[in-house]
Amino acid sequence: MYDAIIVGARCAGASTAMLLARKGHRVLLVDRARFPSDIPQGHFIHQQGPLRLQRWGLLDRIKASGCPAVESAVLDLGDFGLRGERLSIDDVAIAYGPRRLVLDKILLEAAIAAGAEMRECCPVEGFLTDGDRIVGIRGRDRNGNVFTEHASVVVGADGRNSRLAHAVKAPVYEEMPTLTCFLFSYWSGVPERGLRMHVGKDRAVFGFPTHDNLFAVFAAMPINEAKRVMADSEGSFMATAAIAPELADMLRNGHREERFYGAADLPNFFRKPFGPGWALVGDAGHHKDPYMALGVNDALRDADFLSDALDETLSGRADFDTALAAYERRRNETALPLYRENLNSAQFVPLPQEAYQLRAAMRGNPDVTREFFLARFGRTPRESFFNPENLQRVMQGYDGAPSGPVWRSNPDGERIPTSSAK
């Protein structure tokens, strides 16, 4: 009998297992995959992710793996590239982009070192119940033998198509269908060592350094273009990269080391993350468009929050429903603001002209620009920069000249620029 069985041993699952095991609980991790194994997706860690990894004693292992720190950023909204430098506080950069082969291995090894039991190559085929309560799992081991295990709680960390979430019919809310499709790959020979973010009227390009001196580049396009995009991945990718001419030149002068990967099944939702004997964490409980690269950060955050809640109930300090309801509130209060911002960004909702005016006012002021990026990436509280008094201070240097382009809609609904960069 385990305290917790966690289905899925990648970011969210391994982190939850590690934290529960460190609190003294008996944990079983199961996953259909063999580890270490790579998945070519979601490996940009920012917001509170780096600080959590540091607090858990794992950030130094990420650094030692050869993963470069992201300490500079360029944000181009079609007007100019606003560049921030020195984006690090106390030797923790605003972001790191480890490949999942490395990140998942570090998290899983930490879970095992803390005392969690790991069974790989073990697909879960069903769940054991007692009335309406989940009490365990039924799976197959690496030799194909059926096994069952029981636990006080079963945690689904098995992705957006979670088998556990479907089995318990977890309610869905704050739902929106897929908004974008993505193409991405990895290049060598790209001299840029910072984050690049380039946004056009209906597409965007993001790039960052990762392991093996590679530069990862992601192109986002509206989902209604997915069929055409996937039919001509290289042509579609480079056409989108053209909104960032300098970066596109770097890619042409570099060498693509891997094939193009595509993603077009990117629904947006929250699920109720608990019920009798079960809980959800990571993408199983909350999935969103990758536009703002929130996936890994949210997985680490929710593992942190869920492990606290489960410790409360497993230790007898709170009943299950009270502790897990607090987990859901905590998750939602933290996630919803960025989730909604992400939805707007993934729909390419035009920014107000004031956003471009703020950028124009920061241009040429490296200290203020650094403050902006640190707040935008969660290394300092957002309100420390984005408050009326501070914004007024920044805007004192703005001369009122056009700072666009500012995208507006014409009578046909087409987005067009109404001004040009100064």
MITORTI-209133 format. One line per 8 residues: for each residue y, z, x of N, C-alpha, C. Coordinates in steps of 0.05 Angstrom, whole numbers, plus 5000, padded with zeros to 4 digits. Example, Ala and Ser with C-alpha at 12.3 -4.5 7.8 and 13.67 -1.06 7.14 Angstrom:
BEGIN
4886:5156:5264:4910:5156:5246:4934:5156:5264 ~ 4955:5142:5257:4979:5143:5273:5001:5157:5258 $
***
This chain:
BEGIN
4976:5000:5017:5000:5000:5000:5025:5000:5018 ~ 5041:4980:5014:5066:4978:5029:5090:4988:5013 ~ 5110:4996:5027:5135:5002:5013:5148:4976:5003 ~ 5147:4956:5020:5159:4930:5012:5143:4907:5024 ~ 5138:4887:5008:5128:4861:5017:5150:4841:5014 ~ 5155:4827:5036:5177:4807:5036:5165:4780:5040 ~ 5171:4763:5020:5160:4735:5020:5182:4717:5032 ~ 5176:4707:5056:5196:4691:5071:5206:4706:5095 $
5202:4694:5119:5207:4709:5143:5229:4697:5160 ~ 5248:4682:5148:5270:4671:5163:5294:4690:5161 ~ 5318:4679:5161:5342:4696:5164:5342:4720:5146 ~ 5342:4715:5120:5345:4737:5101:5320:4756:5101 ~ 5296:4744:5102:5272:4760:5101:5268:4776:5126 ~ 5270:4764:5149:5266:4778:5174:5287:4800:5178 ~ 5312:4795:5170:5333:4815:5173:5327:4839:5154 ~ 5319:4833:5129:5313:4855:5111:5289:4871:5121 $
5269:4858:5131:5245:4872:5142:5253:4889:5166 ~ 5269:4878:5183:5278:4894:5207:5293:4919:5199 ~ 5312:4916:5180:5328:4939:5173:5312:4960:5158 ~ 5294:4951:5140:5277:4970:5126:5258:4985:5145 ~ 5246:4970:5164:5228:4982:5183:5243:5002:5201 ~ 5268:4995:5208:5283:5013:5225:5290:5039:5209 ~ 5290:5038:5183:5294:5062:5167:5268:5077:5161 ~ 5246:5067:5173:5221:5082:5171:5202:5073:5149 $
5208:5051:5136:5191:5042:5114:5169:5023:5124 ~ 5147:5022:5109:5124:5005:5116:5128:4978:5103 ~ 5130:4957:5119:5139:4931:5110:5119:4910:5119 ~ 5112:4892:5100:5096:4868:5106:5113:4843:5101 ~ 5114:4826:5122:5127:4800:5120:5106:4779:5118 ~ 5109:4760:5099:5090:4737:5098:5106:4712:5096 ~ 5096:4691:5108:5109:4665:5107:5088:4643:5111 ~ 5092:4620:5097:5073:4598:5099:5076:4584:5126 $
5098:4587:5140:5103:4573:5165:5090:4587:5188 ~ 5088:4572:5210:5080:4583:5236:5105:4586:5252 ~ 5108:4609:5266:5132:4614:5282:5125:4614:5311 ~ 5145:4607:5328:5171:4597:5321:5170:4568:5311 ~ 5188:4562:5292:5190:4535:5281:5218:4530:5274 ~ 5227:4505:5277:5255:4498:5272:5258:4487:5243 ~ 5281:4491:5232:5290:4478:5209:5318:4467:5214 ~ 5323:4442:5210:5349:4430:5218:5370:4434:5197 $
5379:4459:5194:5399:4465:5174:5412:4491:5180 ~ 5432:4498:5165:5446:4523:5165:5444:4541:5189 ~ 5459:4535:5210:5457:4553:5233:5485:4558:5245 ~ 5505:4559:5228:5532:4567:5237:5538:4595:5227 ~ 5543:4613:5245:5546:4641:5238:5575:4649:5242 ~ 5589:4657:5221:5617:4665:5224:5622:4687:5203 ~ 5648:4690:5194:5655:4713:5177:5645:4738:5190 ~ 5630:4755:5175:5620:4780:5186:5593:4778:5200 $
5582:4753:5201:5556:4750:5213:5554:4759:5242 ~ 5573:4750:5260:5571:4759:5287:5573:4789:5291 ~ 5590:4802:5275:5593:4831:5277:5568:4845:5268 ~ 5555:4835:5247:5529:4847:5239:5508:4844:5261 ~ 5506:4821:5273:5487:4817:5294:5493:4835:5318 ~ 5519:4839:5323:5526:4858:5344:5518:4887:5337 ~ 5523:4895:5312:5517:4922:5303:5487:4926:5304 ~ 5471:4905:5298:5442:4907:5298:5430:4905:5327 $
5447:4901:5346:5438:4899:5374:5426:4872:5381 ~ 5433:4851:5366:5420:4825:5370:5440:4803:5380 ~ 5465:4808:5380:5484:4788:5388:5481:4781:5418 ~ 5476:4801:5434:5472:4795:5462:5448:4777:5467 ~ 5428:4779:5450:5404:4761:5453:5412:4733:5444 ~ 5429:4730:5424:5439:4704:5417:5454:4691:5440 ~ 5472:4707:5452:5487:4697:5475:5469:4690:5498 ~ 5450:4707:5504:5432:4702:5527:5414:4678:5523 $
5411:4669:5498:5394:4646:5492:5406:4620:5500 ~ 5431:4621:5509:5445:4596:5516:5463:4585:5494 ~ 5466:4600:5472:5483:4592:5450:5512:4596:5457 ~ 5528:4576:5457:5556:4579:5465:5572:4594:5443 ~ 5591:4610:5451:5610:4623:5433:5631:4602:5424 ~ 5638:4603:5399:5659:4586:5388:5685:4602:5388 ~ 5702:4596:5407:5727:4611:5411:5752:4594:5407 ~ 5749:4570:5397:5771:4553:5390:5764:4537:5365 $
5784:4528:5351:5779:4512:5327:5802:4493:5322 ~ 5795:4470:5311:5815:4450:5302:5811:4446:5272 ~ 5832:4448:5257:5831:4443:5228:5851:4421:5222 ~ 5841:4398:5213:5857:4374:5207:5853:4368:5177 ~ 5875:4369:5162:5874:4364:5133:5886:4337:5127 ~ 5887:4319:5147:5898:4293:5143:5927:4291:5151 ~ 5939:4314:5160:5966:4314:5170:5967:4315:5200 ~ 5954:4335:5212:5951:4337:5241:5929:4357:5247 $
5921:4358:5272:5900:4377:5280:5913:4404:5288 ~ 5910:4424:5272:5921:4451:5280:5899:4465:5296 ~ 5906:4471:5321:5886:4482:5340:5892:4511:5345 ~ 5871:4528:5343:5872:4556:5350:5855:4562:5374 ~ 5866:4578:5392:5852:4585:5417:5849:4616:5418 ~ 5832:4625:5437:5827:4653:5441:5817:4667:5416 ~ 5799:4654:5402:5790:4665:5376:5766:4684:5380 ~ 5771:4705:5393:5751:4725:5399:5765:4753:5400 $
5750:4773:5391:5760:4800:5392:5738:4818:5403 ~ 5744:4833:5424:5725:4851:5437:5699:4837:5444 ~ 5702:4813:5455:5679:4797:5465:5661:4787:5443 ~ 5671:4787:5418:5656:4775:5396:5672:4752:5385 ~ 5662:4728:5388:5677:4704:5380:5676:4701:5350 ~ 5693:4683:5339:5693:4679:5310:5667:4667:5300 ~ 5653:4653:5317:5629:4640:5307:5609:4634:5330 ~ 5584:4630:5322:5562:4621:5340:5545:4602:5324 $
5534:4582:5337:5518:4562:5323:5490:4559:5334 ~ 5474:4581:5335:5447:4578:5347:5429:4561:5329 ~ 5411:4545:5343:5391:4531:5328:5372:4551:5314 ~ 5361:4543:5291:5345:4561:5276:5319:4568:5291 ~ 5309:4550:5308:5286:4557:5324:5290:4582:5340 ~ 5315:4586:5350:5322:4609:5366:5329:4633:5348 ~ 5347:4628:5329:5357:4650:5312:5334:4663:5296 ~ 5318:4647:5283:5296:4659:5267:5277:4675:5285 $
5272:4664:5309:5253:4678:5327:5264:4705:5336 ~ 5290:4706:5341:5303:4732:5349:5301:4752:5327 ~ 5307:4743:5303:5307:4762:5280:5278:4771:5274 ~ 5259:4752:5275:5231:4760:5269:5220:4779:5291 ~ 5226:4774:5316:5217:4791:5337:5229:4819:5334 ~ 5254:4820:5325:5267:4846:5320:5253:4861:5298 ~ 5245:4847:5277:5231:4859:5254:5204:4871:5263 ~ 5190:4855:5279:5163:4864:5288:5167:4888:5307 $
5187:4886:5325:5192:4909:5343:5199:4934:5328 ~ 5211:4931:5305:5218:4955:5289:5195:4966:5274 ~ 5172:4951:5273:5148:4962:5260:5139:4946:5236 ~ 5153:4924:5229:5143:4908:5206:5118:4892:5214 ~ 5100:4889:5196:5076:4873:5200:5082:4844:5191 ~ 5074:4825:5208:5079:4797:5202:5053:4782:5199 ~ 5051:4766:5177:5029:4747:5173:5041:4719:5169 ~ 5036:4702:5189:5046:4675:5186:5023:4657:5175 $
5031:4632:5168:5011:4613:5157:4997:4625:5132 ~ 5012:4640:5117:5001:4654:5093:5018:4647:5068 ~ 5012:4625:5055:5026:4619:5030:5020:4639:5008 ~ 5041:4647:4994:5037:4665:4971:5033:4647:4946 ~ 5011:4652:4932:5003:4635:4909:5009:4648:4882 ~ 5014:4673:4882:5020:4687:4857:5027:4716:4862 ~ 5034:4730:4840:5043:4757:4842:5026:4775:4823 ~ 5021:4798:4833:5005:4818:4818:5024:4833:4799 $
5015:4839:4775:5032:4852:4756:5018:4876:4743 ~ 5033:4895:4734:5024:4917:4717:5043:4918:4694 ~ 5035:4906:4671:5054:4903:4649:5075:4883:4658 ~ 5101:4890:4656:5122:4872:4664:5132:4877:4692 ~ 5117:4894:4707:5126:4902:4734:5110:4886:4755 ~ 5124:4876:4775:5112:4863:4798:5102:4886:4817 ~ 5076:4884:4824:5065:4906:4841:5052:4895:4867 ~ 5053:4869:4871:5041:4858:4896:5040:4828:4896 $
5025:4818:4915:5023:4789:4919:4993:4780:4921 ~ 4989:4755:4915:4963:4742:4920:4968:4718:4938 ~ 4955:4716:4961:4960:4694:4979:4935:4685:4993 ~ 4938:4666:5012:4916:4657:5028:4924:4661:5057 ~ 4905:4671:5073:4910:4675:5101:4907:4648:5117 ~ 4910:4650:5142:4909:4625:5159:4882:4612:5158 ~ 4862:4626:5150:4835:4614:5148:4828:4605:5120 ~ 4847:4607:5102:4843:4598:5074:4831:4619:5056 $
4828:4643:5066:4816:4665:5050:4837:4677:5032 ~ 4829:4682:5007:4847:4695:4988:4850:4725:4994 ~ 4875:4735:4993:4879:4764:4997:4899:4774:4977 ~ 4899:4799:4971:4919:4812:4955:4930:4837:4970 ~ 4955:4842:4965:4968:4866:4976:4987:4878:4955 ~ 4989:4904:4955:5006:4918:4936:5030:4931:4951 ~ 5052:4934:4936:5076:4946:4947:5093:4959:4925 ~ 5110:4977:4933:5129:4989:4914:5149:4968:4904 $
5156:4949:4922:5174:4928:4914:5167:4902:4929 ~ 5169:4880:4915:5164:4853:4928:5191:4839:4929 ~ 5198:4830:4952:5224:4817:4957:5220:4787:4961 ~ 5235:4771:4945:5234:4742:4949:5257:4734:4968 ~ 5249:4725:4992:5268:4714:5011:5259:4686:5017 ~ 5251:4672:4996:5237:4646:4998:5254:4623:4988 ~ 5280:4625:4992:5297:4602:4988:5306:4596:4960 ~ 5322:4575:4957:5334:4570:4931:5314:4563:4909 $
5290:4553:4918:5269:4547:4898:5248:4569:4898 ~ 5258:4593:4901:5241:4617:4903:5218:4618:4882 ~ 5194:4620:4892:5171:4623:4874:5173:4649:4858 ~ 5182:4671:4872:5185:4696:4858:5206:4695:4836 ~ 5229:4683:4843:5250:4680:4823:5241:4665:4798 ~ 5225:4644:4802:5215:4629:4779:5194:4645:4764 ~ 5177:4660:4779:5156:4675:4766:5168:4696:4747 ~ 5190:4709:4755:5201:4731:4739:5223:4720:4720 $
5229:4694:4722:5250:4682:4706:5277:4696:4710 ~ 5284:4699:4735:5309:4712:4742:5333:4698:4729 ~ 5350:4711:4714:5373:4698:4701:5392:4686:4722 ~ 5404:4664:4715:5423:4650:4733:5451:4651:4721 ~ 5471:4655:4737:5498:4654:4728:5517:4643:4749 ~ 5543:4640:4742:5562:4627:4760:5551:4601:4771 ~ 5538:4585:4753:5523:4562:4762:5540:4536:4761 ~ 5536:4519:4781:5548:4493:4782:5529:4474:4796 $
5526:4449:4786:5507:4431:4798:5516:4422:4826 ~ 5499:4408:4840:5505:4398:4866:5531:4382:4866 ~ 5547:4387:4886:5574:4374:4888:5575:4353:4910 ~ 5561:4358:4932:5563:4340:4956:5535:4333:4966 ~ 5535:4313:4982:5511:4307:4999:5520:4308:5028 ~ 5502:4314:5046:5508:4317:5074:5490:4300:5091 ~ 5501:4290:5113:5486:4278:5135:5494:4293:5160 ~ 5474:4298:5178:5481:4312:5203:5461:4305:5224 $
5470:4309:5249:5453:4305:5272:5466:4319:5296 ~ 5455:4313:5320:5463:4328:5344:5468:4308:5367 ~ 5490:4312:5382:5498:4294:5403:5500:4309:5430 ~ 5492:4295:5451:5498:4304:5478:5522:4288:5488 ~ 5534:4298:5509:5556:4284:5522:5582:4286:5506 ~ 5585:4306:5489:5609:4311:5474:5625:4333:5487 ~ 5649:4328:5498:5663:4348:5513:5674:4372:5497 ~ 5677:4368:5471:5688:4390:5454:5670:4414:5454 $
5682:4438:5458:5667:4463:5458:5674:4481:5436 ~ 5692:4472:5418:5701:4489:5396:5692:4477:5370 ~ 5701:4490:5348:5696:4481:5321:5715:4459:5313 ~ 5705:4438:5301:5723:4416:5290:5719:4415:5260 ~ 5741:4414:5245:5740:4412:5216:5761:4391:5208 ~ 5751:4369:5197:5769:4347:5189:5763:4340:5160 ~ 5784:4342:5143:5781:4338:5115:5798:4315:5105 ~ 5785:4296:5092:5799:4274:5079:5802:4278:5049 $
5809:4257:5035:5814:4261:5006:5788:4266:4990 ~ 5766:4255:5000:5741:4259:4986:5716:4261:5004 ~ 5721:4269:5029:5699:4273:5048:5709:4290:5071 ~ 5690:4301:5087:5698:4319:5108:5677:4317:5131 ~ 5686:4324:5155:5668:4324:5178:5672:4351:5192 ~ 5650:4363:5200:5650:4389:5214:5632:4387:5239 ~ 5641:4398:5261:5625:4398:5285:5628:4423:5301 ~ 5607:4431:5316:5608:4455:5332:5586:4453:5354 $
5590:4468:5376:5570:4467:5398:5546:4484:5391 ~ 5523:4476:5401:5499:4492:5397:5482:4491:5423 ~ 5457:4499:5421:5440:4501:5445:5437:4474:5459 ~ 5429:4476:5484:5422:4453:5501:5446:4433:5504 ~ 5470:4444:5504:5494:4428:5508:5497:4406:5487 ~ 5487:4412:5463:5489:4393:5442:5512:4400:5423 ~ 5522:4380:5409:5544:4384:5390:5534:4375:5363 ~ 5533:4394:5344:5523:4389:5317:5546:4378:5300 $
5542:4357:5285:5563:4345:5269:5551:4340:5241 ~ 5566:4350:5221:5559:4348:5193:5580:4333:5178 ~ 5571:4313:5161:5590:4297:5145:5584:4303:5116 ~ 5604:4310:5100:5602:4316:5072:5614:4294:5055 ~ 5600:4285:5034:5610:4264:5016:5603:4272:4987 ~ 5617:4261:4968:5611:4268:4940:5582:4261:4933 ~ 5570:4278:4916:5542:4274:4909:5537:4247:4895 ~ 5557:4236:4881:5552:4211:4867:5549:4188:4887 $
5553:4192:4912:5549:4172:4933:5522:4175:4947 ~ 5506:4194:4938:5482:4202:4953:5463:4178:4957 ~ 5458:4162:4937:5438:4141:4939:5447:4121:4961 ~ 5473:4113:4960:5483:4095:4980:5483:4107:5008 ~ 5491:4133:5009:5492:4147:5035:5465:4149:5048 ~ 5445:4156:5033:5418:4160:5045:5405:4133:5052 ~ 5414:4111:5039:5403:4085:5045:5413:4074:5071 ~ 5436:4083:5080:5448:4074:5105:5460:4098:5119 $
5443:4116:5130:5453:4141:5140:5472:4137:5163 ~ 5466:4120:5183:5484:4117:5206:5510:4105:5198 ~ 5510:4084:5181:5534:4071:5173:5551:4090:5156 ~ 5539:4105:5138:5553:4124:5121:5565:4146:5138 ~ 5550:4156:5157:5559:4178:5174:5584:4169:5190 ~ 5582:4147:5203:5604:4138:5221:5628:4130:5204 ~ 5624:4120:5180:5647:4114:5163:5662:4139:5155 ~ 5647:4161:5151:5659:4186:5144:5672:4198:5169 $
5659:4196:5192:5670:4207:5217:5696:4193:5224 ~ 5701:4170:5213:5726:4155:5219:5751:4171:5210 ~ 5748:4190:5192:5772:4206:5185:5780:4224:5208 ~ 5763:4227:5228:5769:4242:5252:5767:4224:5277 ~ 5786:4207:5282:5783:4186:5303:5776:4197:5330 ~ 5789:4219:5338:5783:4230:5364:5754:4240:5366 ~ 5744:4253:5346:5716:4262:5345:5697:4238:5344 ~ 5704:4218:5328:5687:4195:5325:5684:4181:5353 $
5706:4180:5368:5705:4168:5395:5686:4184:5413 ~ 5688:4211:5411:5670:4228:5427:5641:4222:5420 ~ 5635:4218:5395:5607:4213:5387:5598:4186:5397 ~ 5615:4165:5395:5608:4139:5405:5604:4139:5435 ~ 5619:4156:5450:5616:4158:5479:5593:4177:5487 ~ 5583:4192:5468:5561:4210:5474:5535:4197:5466 ~ 5514:4213:5462:5488:4202:5455:5475:4219:5433 ~ 5468:4207:5411:5454:4222:5390:5426:4228:5399 $
5418:4253:5398:5392:4262:5409:5371:4265:5387 ~ 5379:4266:5362:5360:4269:5341:5366:4250:5318 ~ 5347:4247:5300:5352:4230:5277:5373:4242:5259 ~ 5383:4226:5240:5400:4237:5220:5384:4252:5199 ~ 5394:4276:5192:5382:4292:5171:5400:4290:5146 ~ 5388:4291:5123:5404:4290:5098:5398:4313:5080 ~ 5417:4320:5064:5414:4341:5044:5429:4334:5019 ~ 5416:4334:4996:5429:4327:4971:5420:4345:4948 $
5403:4364:4953:5394:4383:4932:5408:4410:4939 ~ 5433:4413:4930:5449:4435:4939:5463:4449:4915 ~ 5447:4460:4897:5458:4473:4874:5474:4498:4880 ~ 5491:4506:4862:5508:4529:4866:5501:4549:4844 ~ 5494:4574:4852:5487:4594:4831:5485:4622:4843 ~ 5487:4641:4826:5478:4668:4831:5454:4673:4812 ~ 5434:4688:4822:5413:4698:4805:5414:4728:4804 ~ 5406:4739:4781:5403:4768:4780:5382:4775:4801 $
5389:4793:4820:5372:4796:4844:5352:4818:4842 ~ 5346:4829:4818:5326:4850:4817:5315:4853:4789 ~ 5292:4865:4787:5279:4871:4762:5256:4890:4768 ~ 5239:4896:4749:5218:4916:4754:5199:4908:4777 ~ 5203:4922:4799:5185:4918:4822:5192:4895:4840 ~ 5215:4881:4835:5221:4858:4851:5251:4857:4857 ~ 5257:4842:4879:5285:4837:4887:5287:4810:4901 ~ 5311:4799:4901:5316:4773:4914:5337:4777:4936 $
5335:4762:4957:5355:4763:4979:5359:4735:4991 ~ 5382:4730:5002:5388:4704:5014:5390:4683:4993 ~ 5383:4658:5000:5385:4635:4982:5370:4639:4956 ~ 5349:4656:4956:5334:4661:4932:5351:4673:4910 ~ 5371:4689:4919:5388:4703:4900:5415:4691:4896 ~ 5424:4675:4916:5451:4664:4915:5452:4639:4934 ~ 5455:4616:4922:5457:4591:4938:5483:4577:4932 ~ 5492:4562:4952:5517:4548:4949:5519:4524:4967 $
5537:4506:4960:5542:4482:4976:5549:4491:5005 ~ 5539:4476:5025:5543:4484:5053:5571:4478:5064 ~ 5590:4469:5047:5616:4461:5056:5628:4481:5075 ~ 5629:4507:5068:5641:4527:5084:5620:4542:5102 ~ 5596:4531:5103:5575:4542:5121:5571:4572:5117 ~ 5568:4581:5092:5565:4609:5085:5537:4619:5084 ~ 5517:4601:5086:5489:4608:5081:5478:4630:5098 ~ 5480:4627:5125:5469:4647:5143:5484:4673:5141 $
5511:4671:5139:5527:4696:5137:5519:4712:5112 ~ 5515:4697:5090:5508:4711:5065:5480:4722:5067 ~ 5462:4709:5080:5435:4719:5083:5435:4745:5099 ~ 5450:4746:5120:5452:4771:5136:5465:4793:5120 ~ 5487:4786:5106:5501:4806:5090:5483:4818:5068 ~ 5469:4800:5054:5452:4810:5031:5428:4825:5041 ~ 5418:4818:5065:5396:4834:5077:5406:4862:5083 ~ 5431:4864:5093:5443:4890:5098:5446:4906:5073 $
5457:4894:5052:5462:4908:5027:5435:4915:5013 ~ 5416:4897:5013:5391:4902:4999:5375:4924:5013 ~ 5375:4924:5040:5360:4944:5054:5372:4972:5049 ~ 5398:4974:5046:5410:5000:5039:5401:5008:5011 ~ 5401:4990:4992:5393:4997:4965:5364:5005:4963 ~ 5347:4989:4977:5318:4996:4976:5312:5022:4990 ~ 5326:5028:5011:5323:5053:5025:5330:5076:5006 ~ 5351:5072:4990:5359:5093:4971:5336:5099:4951 $
5324:5078:4941:5303:5083:4920:5276:5091:4933 ~ 5269:5078:4955:5243:5085:4968:5243:5113:4979 ~ 5267:5123:4986:5270:5150:4997:5274:5171:4975 ~ 5276:5161:4950:5278:5180:4927:5306:5190:4922 ~ 5326:5179:4935:5354:5188:4931:5367:5176:4907 ~ 5355:5154:4897:5366:5141:4873:5343:5127:4859 ~ 5345:5124:4832:5325:5109:4818:5329:5079:4824 ~ 5308:5063:4819:5308:5035:4827:5330:5020:4813 $
5333:5022:4787:5353:5006:4773:5381:5013:4782 ~ 5387:5038:4786:5414:5046:4795:5420:5035:4823 ~ 5401:5038:4841:5405:5028:4869:5408:4998:4870 ~ 5391:4984:4855:5391:4955:4856:5415:4943:4841 ~ 5423:4956:4820:5448:4947:4806:5472:4950:4824 ~ 5472:4971:4840:5494:4974:4860:5493:4951:4881 ~ 5469:4944:4889:5465:4921:4907:5477:4895:4895 ~ 5471:4890:4869:5481:4866:4857:5512:4866:4855 $
5523:4889:4848:5553:4891:4846:5565:4887:4874 ~ 5553:4899:4894:5564:4897:4921:5563:4869:4931 ~ 5540:4856:4926:5537:4828:4934:5558:4810:4920 ~ 5560:4813:4894:5578:4796:4879:5607:4800:4886 ~ 5615:4825:4888:5643:4831:4895:5651:4818:4922 ~ 5632:4818:4940:5638:4807:4967:5635:4777:4967 ~ 5616:4766:4952:5610:4737:4954:5628:4720:4936 ~ 5636:4730:4913:5649:4713:4893:5674:4699:4903 $
5693:4713:4917:5717:4700:4925:5712:4675:4943 ~ 5695:4678:4963:5689:4655:4980:5672:4634:4966 ~ 5655:4643:4948:5639:4624:4932:5657:4606:4916 ~ 5677:4617:4903:5695:4600:4887:5713:4583:4904 ~ 5722:4594:4927:5737:4577:4946:5720:4554:4956 ~ 5694:4560:4961:5676:4539:4970:5672:4517:4949 ~ 5670:4525:4924:5666:4506:4902:5691:4487:4901 ~ 5715:4499:4903:5739:4482:4903:5739:4463:4926 $
5732:4473:4950:5732:4456:4974:5711:4434:4971 ~ 5688:4440:4961:5666:4420:4958:5673:4399:4937 ~ 5692:4405:4919:5701:4385:4899:5726:4371:4909 ~ 5735:4377:4933:5759:4365:4945:5783:4368:4927 ~ 5786:4392:4916:5809:4399:4900:5834:4398:4917 ~ 5855:4383:4909:5879:4381:4926:5891:4409:4932 ~ 5899:4413:4957:5913:4437:4964:5942:4436:4954 ~ 5954:4459:4949:5982:4459:4942:5999:4451:4966 $
6023:4441:4960:6040:4432:4982:6047:4455:5000 ~ 6047:4480:4989:6054:4503:5006:6034:4506:5029 ~ 6009:4498:5025:5989:4500:5047:5997:4483:5070 ~ 6006:4459:5064:6015:4441:5086:6041:4451:5099 ~ 6058:4462:5083:6083:4474:5094:6076:4497:5113 ~ 6057:4513:5106:6049:4535:5123:6038:4524:5149 ~ 6021:4503:5148:6011:4491:5172:6033:4480:5190 ~ 6052:4467:5177:6075:4456:5193:6090:4478:5206 $
6093:4501:5193:6108:4523:5204:6093:4536:5228 ~ 6066:4535:5227:6050:4547:5249:6048:4528:5273 ~ 6052:4503:5269:6049:4483:5290:6067:4490:5313 ~ 6056:4491:5337:6071:4498:5361:6075:4527:5365 ~ 6062:4544:5348:6064:4573:5352:6035:4584:5356 ~ 6025:4585:5380:5997:4592:5385:5990:4620:5376 ~ 6008:4639:5377:6001:4666:5369:5997:4668:5339 ~ 6015:4656:5324:6012:4656:5295:5988:4640:5287 $
5983:4617:5300:5959:4601:5293:5934:4617:5299 ~ 5933:4633:5320:5910:4650:5326:5906:4670:5304 ~ 5928:4683:5294:5926:4702:5273:5915:4688:5247 ~ 5923:4664:5242:5914:4649:5219:5884:4645:5220 ~ 5874:4635:5242:5845:4629:5245:5829:4654:5244 ~ 5838:4676:5257:5822:4700:5257:5819:4711:5228 ~ 5841:4709:5213:5839:4718:5185:5822:4699:5168 ~ 5825:4673:5172:5810:4654:5157:5780:4656:5161 $
5772:4664:5186:5744:4667:5192:5734:4695:5190 ~ 5750:4713:5178:5740:4739:5172:5739:4759:5195 ~ 5751:4752:5218:5750:4771:5240:5772:4792:5237 ~ 5793:4785:5222:5813:4805:5214:5814:4803:5183 ~ 5823:4824:5170:5824:4823:5140:5842:4800:5131 ~ 5834:4785:5112:5849:4762:5102:5877:4771:5094 ~ 5879:4794:5081:5905:4803:5071:5924:4810:5094 ~ 5913:4813:5118:5931:4819:5141:5948:4795:5148 $
5939:4771:5141:5955:4747:5146:5966:4736:5120 ~ 5948:4733:5100:5955:4720:5076:5967:4740:5056 ~ 5990:4752:5063:6005:4769:5045:6033:4758:5045 ~ 6048:4763:5023:6074:4751:5020:6093:4757:5042 ~ 6094:4781:5052:6113:4788:5073:6107:4772:5099 ~ 6081:4771:5106:6074:4757:5131:6078:4727:5128 ~ 6071:4716:5105:6075:4687:5101:6105:4680:5102 ~ 6121:4698:5091:6150:4693:5093:6160:4693:5121 $
6149:4712:5137:6156:4713:5166:6148:4687:5180 ~ 6124:4677:5174:6115:4652:5187:6133:4628:5178 ~ 6139:4627:5153:6154:4605:5142:6183:4604:5150 ~ 6193:4625:5162:6221:4625:5171:6228:4603:5190 ~ 6207:4594:5205:6212:4573:5224:6208:4545:5213 ~ 6201:4543:5187:6196:4517:5175:6222:4504:5166 ~ 6226:4478:5174:6251:4465:5168:6251:4449:5142 ~ 6229:4450:5127:6228:4437:5101:6221:4408:5102 $
6216:4397:5125:6209:4368:5127:6181:4364:5115 ~ 6175:4340:5105:6149:4334:5094:6127:4340:5114 ~ 6105:4352:5105:6084:4360:5123:6057:4351:5114 ~ 6055:4331:5095:6030:4322:5083:6011:4310:5103 ~ 5991:4293:5094:5993:4284:5066:5985:4305:5046 ~ 5999:4305:5024:5992:4321:5001:5979:4303:4980 ~ 5954:4308:4974:5939:4290:4956:5946:4295:4927 ~ 5954:4274:4913:5960:4276:4885:5943:4255:4870 $
5940:4258:4844:5925:4239:4828:5944:4219:4814 ~ 5937:4193:4816:5952:4173:4801:5941:4171:4772 ~ 5953:4155:4755:5944:4154:4727:5915:4147:4724 ~ 5903:4133:4744:5875:4126:4742:5856:4147:4752 ~ 5868:4170:4761:5852:4192:4771:5845:4189:4801 ~ 5855:4168:4814:5850:4164:4842:5869:4182:4859 ~ 5857:4195:4879:5874:4212:4896:5888:4196:4917 ~ 5915:4200:4919:5931:4185:4938:5950:4204:4952 $
5957:4197:4978:5976:4214:4992:6004:4209:4982 ~ 6020:4230:4980:6047:4227:4971:6067:4231:4993 ~ 6058:4240:5017:6076:4244:5040:6060:4241:5065 ~ 6073:4238:5088:6060:4234:5113:6066:4257:5132 ~ 6050:4259:5152:6055:4281:5172:6081:4277:5186 ~ 6094:4299:5192:6119:4297:5207:6112:4296:5237 $
***
